Amino acid sequence: MARSREKRSTQLYELARELTQQGAADDIALAGQKAVGRAFTTECEIWLPTAQHDLRPLPGVISSLQPDPAILRWCFEKGQIAGAGTDTLAGVPYRVIPLESGQQRYGVMVLATHDPHFSITPEQQRLLETFVLLLAGAQQRVTLTQRAQQSRVAIEREELRNSLLSALSHDLRTPLTVLFAQVEMLTLELGQQADEVTEQLGELREQALGMIRLVSNILDMARIEAEGFRLTADWLSLEEIIQSASASIERLYPEVQIAYLCPEQVVLIRGDGPLLERVFVNLCENAVKYGREREAPISVMIQPDTQQVTVSICDQGPGLPTEETVTLFTKFSRGKSESTIPGVGMGLAICKTITELHGGHIYAENRPQGGACFTLILPASFPQGDCL
C-alpha cells in the first residue's frame, strides 16, 4: 500500500512538473495524454475544442479509438461523464471525461476500456480525478495568460493609435482652417464674377468642412479617452441642442428637410452641450449621407418619460446590414468599407463614446417601412411633470 501511494504521488508530481513547463494548450494536453496512459496502462486521447465549437484530436496524433463525435460533444456541453462504467452510453468501449475547472470546460479525455463492464478502484478513481483537475487547471492558466496578453496588446495598440491620431489631427487642423478661410475669402472677392466657378468653390468648401469635421471628431475622441478628462455638465434644453445641430446640417446641405416630432413641454437634460450637439450633428449627417435621396426628409423624434429621454433619428435610405448594426459603433468601422461616400468610420464611434459618457446608450435598427433609425437613450434627471 505504501509503494502504491508512493507511485501515485510520483506520477502526480511528474505530471505537475511537466505541466508547469508547458505554455500551449496542445502541449499540455499531450503531456496529460501520455501521463494518464502510463498510469492506467491504457490508451488515452485528449480532444480540444475548436473555433467552430467542434472537438479535435491533438495535431499529429492519429485517433485509434475513433470516438463518436456526438458523444464527445454531449459530454463537453453537459459537463458529464459518459461511456463504459457509467449510466450514460455504457455499451461503448471507452469512457469520456470532460476537462472542467470552475464553470469552464477545456476539452474531453477519452480512456479506452475494451470492456463494457469497465471499473476502477476508488484509489484509481481519485487519481484519475486529480489528473483531470491538474490538466483542466493548466489549460485554464494558459487561457487566462493568453487573454491577459491579448488585452495588454489591445490596450497598447489603442494608446499608440490615439497618440498618433491626436498628433496628426492637431497638425491637420491649422492648414484645413486656413484652406476653408481662403475659400470663403475667394468667394467674397470674386462676387458676381464667381458664377463660372461657383460650383467648384462650393464643392471645395464642402470638402474642406468635411475634413474639418473629421479632424474635430478625431480630436474629441482622443480628448475624451485621455486621462483626466472631466465632463462639463449643465442643465440644457434638448430641443435647442437638436435644433442647433440641425441648423449646422442645413447650412451644409441646404436641400435637406428635417421633420421634428417633439413634446409640448421643454425637455431638460443634464450634460455637456457641445459634445451632445456633436452627437446629433454626426447622426444627422450620417442620415444625409446614407439616405436614398437628400430631398427625402429626416425625422427626429423626442420621447421623454420619468426614467429616460429617447431621441430617434431616422432616414429613408436602403437601411443597414443586419449583421453590422453593432460593429457600426466601433472606431474605423463602416457599413460599406468600399463605399464612395467619404468618411473613415469615426462619427458613430464618437456618438457611442459621448452617449455612454452621459450614462446612456445608443443602438441602430432598420425600420419596417424602410430606412435606418438610430436611437439615443439618455437618463432623465427629473420627473416629467417638473418640465416647464
Summary of the structure (lengths in Angstrom):
residues: 388
radius of gyration: 31.6
end to end distance: 86.6
largest distance: 108.2
contacts: 1131
relative contact order: 0.07
helix: 52%
strand: 17%
